[in-house]
Amino acid sequence: MKPYKLFVQNAKPTNIFKKIQSPYSGEIVAEVEQADADVLEQALKNAEDSFHGVMKKMPAYKRA
């Protein structure tokens, strides 16, 4: 099964994966990388930078 990695700009991979199990069949359907505190902090920083760099300057009618 192919693992799904996190895509957070400027964040280092954690290489911690969790298997996702189907509640219906019990079958493992995916394996996804889990975020740690550093990845979450980077994601929040990216969101804030995006807001201040792009969204804040954009008129409200374009943001909607």
Secondary structure, 3 states (H helix, E strand, C coil): CCEECCCCCCCCCCCCEEEEECCCCCCEEEEEECCCHHHHHHHHHHHHHHHHHCHHHCCHHHHC
